[in-house]
Amino acid sequence: MEHRSVVDADVDIDVFNRDLALSGIEYVTASILRNNKLEKHNTGVYFHHTPQDLVTFFSSIPYKQAQQLGYFKIDILNVHVYEKVRDESHLLALMNTELDWNLLCYPEFTSMLIHLHNHAELVASLKPKSIQDLSIILALIRPGKQHLISKCRSEGFDSIKDEIWVHNETGFAFKKSHSIGYSMLVKVHANLILEELSL
């Protein structure tokens, strides 16, 4: 087996139609070990050669072990929000249009947004005013960081900015890069809703 350097990366690519995005492209479906059985990874693929199971054609190496061997998995995710984005210039316009952050103080609005719909009351109580604030909220709602919610409520976002991104083993937490990306998606979704309401 050739030697590969270990890459510690976690790349997600959001698309509106995963099957369409992958059509015509050669890839190997990643696998995951569950209950001592090799199963299909929900979103992960390899765009380079990796050993394959001869029956399932999934990677014969579970993705965590594959990463240690230097194989590079990319997660291709279906995101329904992008169905309404017409093209790249429309997406850039949605990203660059300043959001009226006060709208997030209204649970009726926030309950329509991707990633936040089940946390509208929390978002309203924290009153985010930027992508950075929103990224902290998205990290706070993960099990590994929920213990910081009361501190954030009482002392503000700055009070937890040094703790929120620290990795620990106490529960699932978000990486800062993922949280910033998801926050931008929330902003795009909010601006899409506002655009539709203005028609």
Sine and cosine of phi, psi and omega as CSV:
sin_phi,cos_phi,sin_psi,cos_psi,sin_omega,cos_omega
0.00,0.00,0.71,-0.70,0.01,-1.00
-0.94,0.33,0.49,-0.87,0.00,-1.00
-0.99,0.16,0.72,-0.69,0.05,-1.00
-0.84,-0.55,0.58,-0.82,0.08,-1.00
-0.98,0.17,0.57,-0.82,-0.02,-1.00
-0.98,0.21,0.77,-0.63,0.02,-1.00
-0.93,-0.35,0.86,-0.50,0.03,-1.00
-0.99,-0.14,1.00,0.07,-0.04,-1.00
-0.61,-0.79,0.40,-0.92,0.02,-1.00
-0.67,-0.75,0.98,-0.18,-0.09,-1.00
-0.95,-0.32,0.82,-0.57,0.11,-0.99
-0.91,-0.41,0.68,-0.74,0.11,-0.99
-0.85,-0.53,0.86,-0.51,0.00,-1.00
-1.00,-0.01,0.72,-0.69,0.04,-1.00
-0.66,-0.75,0.36,-0.93,0.00,-1.00
-0.99,0.13,-0.36,0.93,0.03,-1.00
-0.57,-0.82,0.98,-0.21,-0.09,-1.00
-0.88,0.47,-0.70,0.71,-0.03,-1.00
-0.88,0.48,-0.67,0.74,0.03,-1.00
-0.91,0.41,-0.67,0.74,-0.01,-1.00
-0.89,0.46,-0.56,0.83,-0.05,-1.00
-1.00,-0.05,-0.13,0.99,-0.04,-1.00
-0.91,0.40,0.70,-0.72,0.02,-1.00
0.99,0.17,0.05,1.00,-0.01,-1.00
-0.92,-0.39,0.72,-0.70,0.07,-1.00
-0.98,0.18,0.76,-0.65,0.02,-1.00
-0.40,-0.92,0.28,-0.96,0.08,-1.00
-0.89,-0.45,0.77,-0.64,0.02,-1.00
-0.95,0.31,0.75,-0.66,0.03,-1.00
-0.94,0.35,0.32,-0.95,0.02,-1.00
-0.79,-0.61,0.31,-0.95,0.01,-1.00
-0.70,-0.72,0.57,-0.82,0.00,-1.00
-1.00,-0.07,0.91,-0.42,0.04,-1.00
-0.80,-0.59,0.82,-0.58,0.01,-1.00
0.78,0.63,0.70,0.72,0.02,-1.00
0.88,0.47,0.38,0.92,0.03,-1.00
-0.80,-0.59,0.70,-0.71,0.03,-1.00
-0.98,0.19,0.86,-0.51,-0.02,-1.00
-0.81,-0.59,0.27,-0.96,0.02,-1.00
-0.92,0.39,0.74,-0.67,0.14,-0.99
-0.96,0.29,0.67,-0.75,-0.10,-1.00
-0.87,0.50,-0.60,0.80,-0.14,-0.99
-0.73,-0.68,-0.26,0.97,-0.15,-0.99
-0.98,0.18,0.64,-0.77,0.07,-1.00
-0.64,-0.77,0.35,-0.94,0.13,-0.99
-0.90,-0.45,0.73,-0.68,0.03,-1.00
-0.98,-0.18,0.31,0.95,0.08,-1.00
-0.70,-0.72,0.16,-0.99,-0.04,-1.00
-0.90,0.44,0.75,-0.67,0.14,-0.99
-0.59,-0.80,0.54,-0.84,-0.01,-1.00
-0.84,0.54,0.65,-0.76,-0.05,-1.00
-0.87,-0.49,0.57,-0.82,0.16,-0.99
-0.93,0.37,0.73,-0.68,-0.10,-0.99
-0.97,0.26,-0.22,0.97,0.02,-1.00
-0.99,-0.12,-0.77,0.63,-0.07,-1.00
-1.00,0.00,-0.39,0.92,-0.12,-0.99
0.93,0.38,0.16,0.99,0.17,-0.99
-0.96,0.26,0.26,-0.97,0.13,-0.99
-0.84,0.54,0.70,-0.71,0.00,-1.00
-0.99,0.13,-0.03,1.00,0.03,-1.00
-0.90,-0.44,0.85,-0.52,0.04,-1.00
-0.82,0.57,0.55,-0.83,-0.20,-0.98
-0.85,0.52,-0.55,0.84,0.00,-1.00
-0.93,0.38,-0.66,0.75,0.06,-1.00
-0.94,0.34,-0.62,0.79,0.01,-1.00
-0.87,0.49,-0.64,0.77,0.03,-1.00
-0.89,0.46,-0.66,0.75,0.02,-1.00
-0.90,0.45,-0.44,0.90,0.03,-1.00
-1.00,0.03,-0.03,1.00,0.07,-1.00
0.98,-0.18,0.08,1.00,0.07,-1.00
-0.98,0.18,0.59,-0.81,-0.16,-0.99
-0.91,-0.41,0.96,-0.27,0.00,-1.00
-1.00,0.05,0.64,-0.77,0.11,-0.99
-0.85,-0.53,0.73,-0.68,0.04,-1.00
-1.00,-0.07,0.83,-0.56,0.05,-1.00
-0.96,-0.26,0.91,-0.42,-0.16,-0.99
-0.92,-0.40,0.71,-0.70,0.14,-0.99
-0.97,0.25,0.81,-0.59,0.05,-1.00
-0.76,-0.65,0.94,-0.33,-0.12,-0.99
-0.87,0.49,-0.44,0.90,-0.03,-1.00
-0.83,0.55,-0.60,0.80,-0.08,-1.00
-0.94,0.33,-0.20,0.98,0.05,-1.00
-0.87,0.49,-0.47,0.88,-0.06,-1.00
-0.99,-0.12,0.02,1.00,0.05,-1.00
-1.00,0.04,0.86,-0.51,-0.14,-0.99
-0.95,0.30,-0.66,0.75,-0.05,-1.00
-0.23,-0.97,-0.06,-1.00,-0.07,-1.00
-0.88,0.47,-0.65,0.76,-0.03,-1.00
-0.92,0.39,-0.57,0.82,0.07,-1.00
-0.91,0.43,-0.69,0.73,0.03,-1.00
-0.87,0.49,-0.72,0.70,0.00,-1.00
-0.89,0.46,-0.62,0.79,0.04,-1.00
-0.90,0.43,-0.67,0.74,0.02,-1.00
-0.91,0.41,-0.60,0.80,0.02,-1.00
-0.94,0.35,-0.60,0.80,-0.11,-0.99
-1.00,-0.02,-0.18,0.98,0.05,-1.00
-0.97,0.25,0.83,-0.55,-0.01,-1.00
-0.90,0.43,0.73,-0.69,0.00,-1.00
-1.00,0.04,0.64,-0.77,0.16,-0.99
-0.97,0.23,1.00,-0.09,-0.11,-0.99
-0.88,0.47,-0.38,0.93,0.03,-1.00
-0.88,0.47,-0.40,0.92,0.02,-1.00
-0.88,0.48,-0.46,0.89,-0.02,-1.00
-0.97,0.24,-0.07,1.00,0.12,-0.99
-0.99,0.13,-0.10,0.99,0.00,-1.00
-0.95,-0.31,0.96,-0.30,-0.01,-1.00
-0.82,0.57,-0.49,0.87,0.01,-1.00
-0.88,0.48,-0.58,0.81,0.03,-1.00
-0.98,0.17,-0.76,0.65,-0.07,-1.00
-0.88,0.47,-0.51,0.86,-0.01,-1.00
-0.92,0.40,-0.19,0.98,0.06,-1.00
-1.00,-0.02,-0.17,0.99,-0.16,-0.99
-1.00,-0.01,0.63,-0.77,0.08,-1.00
-0.84,0.55,0.61,-0.80,0.03,-1.00
0.94,0.33,-0.36,0.93,-0.07,-1.00
-0.93,-0.37,-0.20,0.98,-0.17,-0.98
-0.82,0.57,-0.53,0.85,0.02,-1.00
-1.00,0.04,0.02,1.00,-0.09,-1.00
-0.78,-0.62,0.46,0.89,-0.11,-0.99
-0.87,0.49,-0.63,0.78,-0.01,-1.00
-0.92,0.39,-0.67,0.75,0.03,-1.00
-0.89,0.46,-0.73,0.69,0.00,-1.00
-0.86,0.52,-0.70,0.71,0.01,-1.00
-0.87,0.49,-0.61,0.79,-0.02,-1.00
-0.96,0.29,-0.47,0.88,-0.04,-1.00
-1.00,0.00,-0.35,0.94,0.09,-1.00
0.79,0.61,0.90,0.43,0.02,-1.00
-0.90,0.43,0.55,-0.83,-0.01,-1.00
-0.80,-0.60,0.15,0.99,-0.04,-1.00
-0.30,-0.96,0.19,-0.98,0.10,-0.99
-0.87,0.50,-0.62,0.78,0.00,-1.00
-0.89,0.46,-0.70,0.71,0.04,-1.00
-0.88,0.48,-0.70,0.71,-0.02,-1.00
-0.89,0.45,-0.62,0.79,0.02,-1.00
-0.90,0.43,-0.58,0.81,0.05,-1.00
-0.92,0.40,-0.65,0.76,0.04,-1.00
-0.88,0.48,-0.69,0.72,0.01,-1.00
-0.89,0.46,-0.53,0.85,0.08,-1.00
-0.97,0.26,-0.60,0.80,-0.02,-1.00
-0.89,0.45,-0.52,0.85,-0.07,-1.00
-0.99,0.14,-0.05,1.00,0.10,-1.00
-0.99,0.14,0.58,-0.81,-0.10,-1.00
-0.79,0.61,-0.57,0.82,-0.06,-1.00
-0.95,0.30,-0.18,0.98,-0.06,-1.00
-0.79,-0.62,0.09,1.00,-0.03,-1.00
-0.89,0.45,-0.39,0.92,0.02,-1.00
-0.90,0.43,-0.24,0.97,-0.01,-1.00
-1.00,-0.04,-0.05,1.00,-0.08,-1.00
-0.87,0.49,-0.74,0.67,-0.06,-1.00
-0.90,0.44,-0.60,0.80,0.03,-1.00
-0.91,0.41,-0.66,0.75,0.03,-1.00
-0.90,0.44,-0.66,0.76,0.03,-1.00
-0.88,0.48,-0.70,0.72,-0.11,-0.99
-1.00,0.09,-0.51,0.86,-0.10,-0.99
-0.88,-0.47,-0.12,0.99,0.05,-1.00
1.00,-0.08,0.17,-0.99,-0.06,-1.00
-0.89,0.46,-0.62,0.78,-0.03,-1.00
-0.88,0.47,-0.45,0.89,-0.07,-1.00
-0.93,0.37,-0.35,0.94,-0.03,-1.00
-0.88,-0.48,0.09,1.00,-0.10,-0.99
-0.89,0.46,-0.41,0.91,0.03,-1.00
-1.00,0.06,-0.31,0.95,-0.03,-1.00
-0.99,-0.13,-0.51,0.86,-0.20,-0.98
-0.89,0.45,-0.51,0.86,-0.07,-1.00
-0.99,-0.17,0.04,1.00,0.00,-1.00
-0.98,0.22,0.83,-0.55,-0.01,-1.00
-0.97,0.23,0.70,-0.72,0.12,-0.99
-0.60,-0.80,0.02,-1.00,-0.08,-1.00
-0.98,-0.21,0.29,0.96,-0.11,-0.99
-1.00,-0.01,0.08,1.00,0.01,-1.00
0.49,-0.87,0.23,-0.97,-0.05,-1.00
-0.89,0.46,0.75,-0.66,0.02,-1.00
-0.72,-0.69,0.28,-0.96,-0.03,-1.00
-0.99,-0.14,0.60,-0.80,0.19,-0.98
-0.98,0.22,0.50,-0.86,-0.03,-1.00
-0.87,0.50,-0.67,0.75,-0.03,-1.00
-0.88,0.48,-0.66,0.75,0.04,-1.00
-0.91,0.41,-0.68,0.73,-0.06,-1.00
-0.91,0.42,-0.63,0.78,0.06,-1.00
-0.90,0.43,-0.70,0.72,0.02,-1.00
-0.88,0.47,-0.69,0.72,0.02,-1.00
-0.91,0.41,-0.58,0.81,0.03,-1.00
-0.90,0.45,-0.66,0.75,0.04,-1.00
-0.90,0.43,-0.60,0.80,0.06,-1.00
-0.89,0.46,-0.66,0.75,0.05,-1.00
-0.87,0.50,-0.69,0.73,0.02,-1.00
-0.89,0.46,-0.69,0.72,0.04,-1.00
-0.87,0.50,-0.71,0.71,0.00,-1.00
-0.88,0.47,-0.70,0.71,0.03,-1.00
-0.86,0.51,-0.71,0.70,0.00,-1.00
-0.93,0.37,-0.53,0.85,0.11,-0.99
-0.90,0.45,-0.69,0.72,0.03,-1.00
-0.88,0.47,-0.71,0.70,0.01,-1.00
-0.90,0.44,-0.61,0.79,0.04,-1.00
-0.89,0.46,-0.71,0.71,0.01,-1.00
-0.90,0.44,-0.62,0.78,0.01,-1.00
-0.92,0.39,-0.43,0.90,-0.04,-1.00
-1.00,0.10,-0.18,0.98,-0.03,-1.00
-0.95,0.30,0.00,0.00,0.00,0.00
